[in-house]
Amino acid sequence: MAGDFERGNAEAVESLMRSSAATVQRNLMTIPRLADGAPRYAQLVANWRVGSHLARTVDEYGVIFRNLFSMENLEVSGVHGIVISSVVPPLDSVLRQVCERYFKTKPLFIEPGVKTGMPVLYENPAEVGADRIVNAVAAFEKYGGPCVIVDFGTATTFDCISKKGEYMGGVICPGIGISADALFQRTARLPRVEIRKPPRVIGLNTVGSLQSGLYYGYLGLVDGILERLRDEMGEQTQVVATGGLGVLIGTASHFIKEIDEFLTLEGLRIIWERNLPLNSKAGKVAAKQVVDAKPWPSPKSPKGR
């Protein structure tokens, strides 16, 4: 969200909401402004995680979010911009009503038709999840290309960006959490264990053996896929990790060099700015940063480009 209330030397606040199967994240970004009011950089002010329960009503979410704002001494009345990346369609209507009822703001959903500035080379661009597009936009903006983003969520996704900033496609595999759940549900005598890095590969008991298999087995999956992706994309390809288990797995990977916890939030902010009205000062600045920004899904790039 963006607003006119101040926190420190900030003159505007932008809050980003991301909903997933497990969580709804609400985050605040301060945007210090120059004399002409054009945003030049953003700083994260606050972020929260709230369970995305389908049974919750608009009012329940509204009360939760307003209380979180109050805890950070932030005024809801200052909010004038909201952007949402949702991968839980049944919640979209609820989130839209929360924004309109409690923040008096119509939210921008990341969906087909929104300007991202990134060509999508998928056979059917509309199939790409909104969170994957958001991550790709942020990674190319911050790290350039070619690059691979590994997002450790319910599913682990590998998203590939070309040197020219095109979304090439990627890989989707089960997340380590649901992989562990499947193991525990299908085996009667194996206990549920915490997913963590064990002190050694050889387990000296059942818990240690399970932790070793889950951790090093998944690390091998991640590095195995990344090695093959780098074979296709080139050794100069950068690899960025994000998501809940980004630190746990990323710090032990041979190929992951950057761990960016708030990559998705950066992408939401960037796309929000690119969709501002052109008659606003901030919108003009954002438009200059992306020449001929096309809406998603965007047409494929011509062969040979």
SELO-440607 format. One line per 10 residues: their letters; for each residue z, x, y of N, C-alpha, C. Coordinates in steps of 0.1 Angstrom, whole numbers, m for minus. Atoms other than C-alpha are relative to their C-alpha. Layout:
! SELO-440607
a = Z/X/Y/Z/X/Y/Z/X/Y; ...
//
This chain:
! SELO-440607
magdfergna = 0/8/m12/0/0/0/0/9/12; m1/m7/m12/m4/11/35/6/m8/11; m8/7/m10/18/2/64/2/8/12; m3/m6/m12/29/10/99/14/5/2; m13/m4/m2/65/17/93/1/15/m2; m1/m15/0/77/53/96/11/4/m10; m10/m7/9/95/76/71/m2/14/4; 2/m13/m5/101/110/86/m10/0/11; 11/0/m10/70/119/106/m12/m7/m4; 12/7/5/47/96/87/m2/m12/9
eaveslmrss = 4/11/m9/28/70/107/m6/m12/m9; 6/11/9/14/50/77/5/3/m14; m5/m1/14/25/43/42/m10/m8/m9; 9/7/9/2/35/13/7/0/m14; m6/2/13/15/21/m20/m10/m3/m10; 10/1/10/m4/23/m52/7/m6/m13; m5/6/11/2/1/m82/m10/2/m12; 8/m1/12/m10/8/m117/6/m7/m12; m6/7/12/m5/m15/m147/m6/4/m12; 5/m4/13/m8/m5/m183/8/m8/m10
aatvqrnlmt = m6/8/10/3/m18/m216/15/2/m1; m14/m2/0/37/m2/m212/7/m1/13; m7/0/m13/44/1/m175/m8/m5/11; 7/2/m13/36/m10/m140/6/10/9; m5/m10/m9/39/18/m116/m3/m4/14; 2/2/m14/44/13/m79/4/12/7; m2/m13/m7/41/43/m56/m3/m1/14; 2/0/m14/43/50/m20/m6/13/4; 6/m12/m5/21/75/m2/1/0/15; 1/m1/m15/27/86/34/m12/7/4
iprladgapr = 12/m7/m5/m4/95/54/3/4/14; m1/m5/m14/4/116/84/m14/m1/7; 13/2/m7/m23/110/111/m1/10/11; 3/m8/m11/m40/132/136/0/m9/13; 0/7/m13/m44/121/173/m10/m12/m1; 10/11/0/m75/100/164/4/m10/m11; m4/10/10/m56/82/136/m7/2/m14; 7/m2/13/m78/97/108/10/7/m10; m9/m6/10/m58/104/76/m7/13/m5; 5/m12/5/m62/140/64/6/4/m13
yaqlvanwrv = m7/m3/12/m37/143/36/10/m10/m3; m10/10/4/m12/122/17/11/7/m7; m12/m5/7/23/129/5/7/m11/m7; m7/11/7/40/109/m22/15/m1/5; m13/2/m6/72/93/m8/9/m5/m11; m8/6/11/85/72/m38/m8/m5/m11; 7/7/11/75/60/m72/10/m5/m10; m9/7/9/90/36/m97/m8/m4/m13; 6/5/13/83/25/m133/7/m13/m3; m5/13/4/87/m12/m142/m8/m5/m12
gshlartvde = 6/5/12/80/m27/m176/m9/m11/3; 10/11/m3/49/m49/m176/1/m10/m11; m2/11/9/62/m79/m195/m9/m12/4; 8/11/m3/37/m107/m198/7/m13/3; m8/12/m2/65/m133/m197/6/m1/14; m5/0/m13/76/m123/m163/m8/m8/10; 7/8/m10/68/m146/m134/m3/8/12; 3/m6/m13/54/m138/m100/12/2/8; m12/m1/m8/88/m144/m84/9/12/m6; m8/m11/6/105/m120/m109/m5/13/4
ygvifrnlfs = 6/m13/m5/81/m92/m101/2/2/15; m2/m1/m15/84/m100/m64/14/5/3; m14/m4/m2/122/m97/m65/2/15/m4; m1/m14/5/120/m64/m85/m6/9/10; 7/m9/m9/95/m48/m61/7/0/13; m7/0/m13/113/m59/m30/13/7/0; m13/m7/2/146/m46/m43/m3/15/0; 4/m15/0/129/m12/m50/m3/5/14; 3/m4/m14/116/m11/m15/13/2/8; m13/0/m7/151/m19/m2/8/13/m3
menlevsgvh = m7/m11/4/166/9/m22/m5/13/7; 6/m12/m6/143/34/m5/m1/m2/16; 0/3/m15/149/18/30/m14/m1/5; 14/2/m4/112/8/32/m1/m15/3; 2/14/m4/102/m24/50/m13/m6/m6; 12/6/7/79/m47/30/m10/m5/11; 9/5/m10/66/m61/63/m10/10/6; 10/m10/m5/49/m28/71/m12/2/m9; 11/m3/9/26/m29/41/m12/m8/4; 12/7/m3/m10/m37/48/m12/4/m9
givissvvpp = 11/m4/9/m30/m22/19/6/2/m14; m4/m2/14/m26/m24/m19/m12/2/m9; 11/m2/9/m48/m10/m46/6/0/m14; m5/2/13/m44/m18/m83/m10/4/m11; 8/m4/12/m58/m2/m115/7/m6/m12; m7/7/11/m50/m26/m144/m8/1/m12; 6/1/13/m57/m23/m180/6/m11/m9; m6/12/7/m38/m55/m189/m5/m12/7; 6/11/m7/m61/m83/m178/9/m12/2; m8/12/m2/m35/m111/m184/10/1/11
ldsvlrqvce = m9/m2/m11/m13/m95/m157/m7/m1/13; 8/m1/m12/m41/m94/m131/4/m11/10; m2/12/m8/m35/m129/m118/14/1/6; m14/0/m4/3/m124/m116/1/11/11; m1/m10/m10/m1/m91/m97/m6/m3/13; 6/5/m12/m25/m106/m73/8/m9/8; m9/9/m7/m1/m134/m65/12/7/6; m12/m7/m5/28/m110/m61/m4/7/13; 4/m7/m12/8/m90/m35/m2/m10/11; 3/9/m11/m3/m121/m16/13/m8/4
ryfktkplfi = m12/8/m4/31/m139/m17/10/8/6; m11/m8/m5/55/m111/m12/m3/11/9; 5/m11/m9/34/m85/7/m10/m5/10; 9/6/m9/11/m109/25/m13/9/1; 11/m9/1/m18/m86/14/m9/m3/m12; 9/1/11/m49/m91/m7/m3/13/m6; 1/m13/6/m50/m63/m32/m15/3/m4; 13/m5/5/m81/m42/m41/2/4/m14; 0/m4/14/m86/m41/m79/m11/10/m3; 10/m9/4/m104/m12/m94/m8/m7/m11
epgvktgmpv = 9/8/9/m133/m31/m111/m14/2/4; 14/m1/m3/m171/m32/m112/m3/m5/14; 4/4/m14/m185/m34/m76/8/8/10; m8/m8/m9/m158/m11/m61/m7/13/2; 6/m13/m3/m171/20/m44/9/12/m5; m7/m11/5/m160/51/m62/m6/14/4; 7/m12/m3/m186/77/m52/m3/9/m12; 2/m8/12/m190/88/m88/m10/m7/m9; 10/5/9/m222/81/m109/6/0/m14; m6/1/13/m212/69/m144/m12/0/m10
lyenpaevga = 11/m2/9/m235/81/m173/2/m7/m13; m2/8/12/m220/58/m200/m12/m9/m2; 11/9/3/m246/37/m218/2/m14/7; m4/12/m8/m227/7/m204/11/3/9; m11/m4/m9/m208/18/m173/12/m9/1; m11/10/m2/m188/m14/m172/11/1/m11; m9/m2/11/m171/m4/m205/11/10/3; m10/m11/m3/m152/25/m189/12/m6/6; m12/5/m5/m116/17/m183/2/4/14; m2/m3/m14/m105/15/m147/8/13/2
drivnavaaf = m9/m12/m1/m78/42/m152/m8/13/m2; 8/m12/2/m104/66/m165/m9/4/12; 8/m3/m12/m126/62/m135/9/5/11; m10/m4/m10/m96/66/m112/4/15/m2; m3/m14/4/m86/98/m130/m11/10/3; 12/m9/m2/m121/112/m128/m3/3/14; 2/m2/m14/m125/106/m91/10/10/6; m10/m9/m5/m92/123/m84/m2/14/m4; 1/m14/6/m98/153/m107/m12/7/7; 12/m7/m6/m133/160/m92/3/3/15
ekyggpcviv = m3/m3/m13/m119/157/m57/9/12/2; m10/m11/m2/m90/181/m63/m4/13/m7; 3/m12/8/m104/205/m89/m15/4/m1; 14/m3/1/m142/202/m88/m4/m2/m14; 5/2/13/m164/202/m118/m8/13/m5; m3/10/10/m171/206/m146/15/0/m3; m14/1/4/m137/194/m158/2/m11/m10; m4/10/10/m120/174/m185/14/m4/4; m14/6/m3/m90/151/m178/5/m5/m13; m7/4/12/m66/146/m207/11/m9/4
dfgtattfdc = m11/10/m4/m45/114/m201/8/m4/m12; m9/3/11/m16/111/m225/7/m13/2; m6/13/m1/m9/74/m227/1/m7/m13; 0/7/13/m8/47/m253/m11/5/m9; 11/m8/6/m42/61/m262/m1/13/8; 3/m13/m8/m51/97/m253/m15/0/2; 14/0/m4/m83/99/m234/m4/14/5; 6/m12/m5/m105/129/m227/m13/m4/8; 11/5/m9/m128/122/m197/m7/13/6; 8/m11/m3/m156/146/m189/m8/m2/13
iskkgeymgg = 6/1/m12/m169/153/m154/m10/12/2; 10/m11/m1/m201/173/m147/2/8/13; m1/m8/m12/m205/200/m121/m4/m8/13; 5/8/m11/m223/175/m99/9/m12/3; m9/11/m2/m194/150/m101/m4/m13/m7; 4/12/8/m209/126/m127/10/m2/m11; m9/3/12/m187/108/m152/m9/0/m12; 9/m2/11/m203/120/m184/3/m9/m12; m4/7/12/m183/101/m210/13/7/m5; m12/m7/5/m154/113/m232/3/m4/m14
vicpgigisa = m6/2/13/m132/108/m262/13/m8/1; m12/8/1/m106/82/m271/7/2/m14; m6/m1/13/m80/88/m298/14/m7/1; m13/6/m1/m46/72/m307/10/9/6; m10/m8/m7/m17/84/m286/10/4/m10; m10/m5/9/11/104/m302/11/m10/m3; m10/10/2/35/75/m298/m4/m10/m10; 4/10/10/15/49/m317/m3/7/m13; 2/m7/13/6/76/m343/13/1/m7; m13/m1/6/43/81/m349/5/m13/m5
dalfqrtarl = m4/13/4/49/44/m350/m6/m4/m13; 7/4/12/23/39/m377/6/7/m12; m7/m8/11/40/67/m398/13/m7/m4; m13/5/3/74/52/m395/m1/m14/m6; 2/14/5/62/16/m402/m5/0/m14; 6/0/13/43/26/m433/8/8/m11; m8/m8/9/70/48/m449/14/m5/0; m13/6/0/102/33/m460/12/10/2; m12/m9/0/124/64/m462/m1/11/11; 1/m9/m11/112/84/m432/7/m6/13
prveirkppr = m7/5/m12/135/80/m401/m9/2/12; 7/m1/m13/122/74/m366/7/12/7; m5/m12/m7/126/107/m346/m5/0/14; 4/m3/m14/123/118/m310/m12/9/m1; 12/m9/m1/89/133/m302/3/11/10; m3/m12/m8/97/168/m290/m5/12/m6; 4/m13/6/88/204/m295/11/6/m8; m11/m5/8/108/217/m324/1/16/2; m2/m15/m3/123/253/m323/m9/8/m9; 8/m8/10/101/264/m353/m10/m10/m7
viglntvgsl = 9/8/7/71/251/m372/5/m5/m13; m6/3/13/88/252/m406/13/m8/2; m12/8/m1/112/223/m407/10/2/m11; m10/m2/10/145/228/m424/7/m13/m5; m5/13/4/152/191/m428/m11/m10/3; 10/10/m2/134/158/m427/m3/m3/14; 3/2/m14/138/153/m390/m8/11/6; 8/m11/m5/126/188/m382/m14/0/m5; 13/1/5/97/184/m405/m9/m10/6; 8/10/m7/86/152/m389/m3/4/14
qsglyygylg = 2/m4/m14/90/166/m354/m11/11/0; 10/m10/1/69/196/m364/m13/m5/m2; 13/6/3/42/175/m379/m6/m8/11; 5/8/m11/40/152/m350/m4/8/12; 3/m8/m11/41/178/m323/m11/10/m2; 11/m10/2/20/206/m337/m13/m6/m6; 12/7/5/m3/182/m355/m8/m6/12; 6/6/m11/m10/164/m322/m6/11/10; 5/m11/m8/m13/197/m303/m13/6/m6; 12/m5/7/m39/208/m329/m12/m9/3
lvdgilerlr = 10/9/m3/m58/176/m323/m6/2/14; 4/m1/m14/m58/180/m285/m9/13/2; 7/m13/m2/m69/217/m286/m13/0/m8; 12/1/8/m94/210/m313/m11/m7/7; 10/7/m8/m112/184/m292/m4/8/12; 4/m8/m12/m110/205/m261/m9/12/m3; 9/m12/3/m125/235/m278/m14/m5/m2; 14/5/2/m155/214/m288/m6/m5/13; 5/5/m13/m158/198/m254/m5/12/8; 4/m11/m8/m159/232/m238/m12/7/m6
demgeqtqvv = 13/m5/6/m186/243/m263/m12/m7/6; 11/8/m6/m207/214/m249/m2/2/15; 1/0/m15/m198/217/m212/0/14/6; m1/m14/m6/m193/255/m208/14/5/1; m13/m6/m1/m164/279/m208/7/m1/13; m6/1/m13/m159/275/m171/6/m14/3; m5/13/m2/m148/239/m176/15/0/2; m15/1/m3/m113/232/m161/5/m12/m8; m6/10/8/m89/211/m181/13/m4/7; m12/6/m8/m63/188/m163/7/m10/m9
atgglgvlig = m8/10/8/m35/169/m181/7/m9/9; m8/9/m7/m18/138/m169/6/m10/m10; m6/10/9/2/109/m183/14/4/m4; m14/m2/4/37/106/m198/3/12/m8; m2/m12/8/34/134/m223/m8/12/4; 8/m11/m5/13/157/m202/7/13/0; m7/m12/0/40/182/m198/4/5/m14; m4/m3/14/52/181/m234/m11/7/m8; 11/m5/8/18/188/m249/m8/11/8; 9/m9/m9/0/205/m219/5/14/1
tashfikeid = m5/m13/m2/24/234/m216/m2/9/m12; 3/m8/12/16/245/m252/m14/1/m3; 14/0/3/m21/239/m251/m7/14/4; 7/m12/m3/m45/269/m251/m10/m2/12; 11/3/m9/m69/251/m228/4/m7/13; m5/7/m11/m49/229/m204/7/9/10; m5/m10/m10/m43/249/m172/7/m7/12; m6/8/m11/m33/221/m148/7/m12/m6; m7/13/4/m7/193/m153/3/m7/13; m1/7/m12/m9/167/m126/5/m14/m3
efltleglri = m7/12/3/16/140/m130/m5/m13/7; 4/11/m8/3/118/m102/m15/0/3; 14/0/m2/m34/123/m107/m6/m14/2; 5/14/m1/m40/85/m112/3/m5/14; m4/5/m13/m22/78/m79/m9/6/11; 9/m7/m10/m43/103/m60/m14/m7/m1; 13/7/1/m74/86/m74/0/m14/6; m1/13/m6/m62/52/m64/m1/1/16; 0/m1/m15/m56/64/m28/m14/4/4; 13/m4/m4/m90/81/m27/m10/m12/0
iwernlplns = 9/11/1/m109/50/m39/4/m11/11; m4/9/m11/m88/28/m15/m6/4/13; 5/m5/m13/m99/49/14/m15/m2/0; 15/1/0/m136/48/3/m4/m15/1; 4/14/m1/m135/10/3/6/m6/13; m5/6/m13/m119/6/38/m12/m5/8; 11/5/m9/m140/m13/64/m6/11/8; 6/m11/m8/m165/10/81/3/0/15; m3/1/m15/m155/m3/115/14/5/3; m13/m6/m3/m120/12/111/m2/16/0
kagkvaakqv = 1/m15/m1/m114/49/120/2/7/m13; m2/m6/13/m100/57/86/m12/m2/m9; 12/3/8/m130/40/70/m12/9/3; 11/m9/m4/m155/61/90/2/14/m6; m3/m13/5/m137/93/79/m3/0/m15; 2/1/14/m137/82/43/m14/0/m4; 15/1/3/m174/73/44/m7/14/2; 7/m13/m2/m183/108/57/3/9/m11; m4/m9/11/m165/124/28/m8/m3/m12; 8/3/11/m187/106/3/m13/m6/5
vdakpwpspk = 13/5/m5/m224/103/12/m6/m9/m11; 6/10/9/m241/73/m3/8/m4/m12; m9/4/10/m211/63/m23/m4/m13/m7; 5/12/7/m222/38/m50/11/m7/m7; m10/8/7/m202/10/m65/0/3/m15; m1/m1/15/m190/12/m101/m1/m14/m6; 8/m11/7/m207/7/m124/m12/4/8; 12/m5/m7/m233/29/m108/m11/4/m10; 11/m3/9/m268/35/m122/1/15/m5; 0/m14/6/m273/66/m144/m8/9/9
spkgr = 8/m9/m8/m286/97/m127/m13/3/m8; 13/m3/7/m323/105/m134/1/12/m8; 0/m12/9/m329/129/m162/m5/12/7; 4/m13/m6/m332/165/m152/7/3/12; m8/m3/m12/m308/162/m123/11/10/m4
//
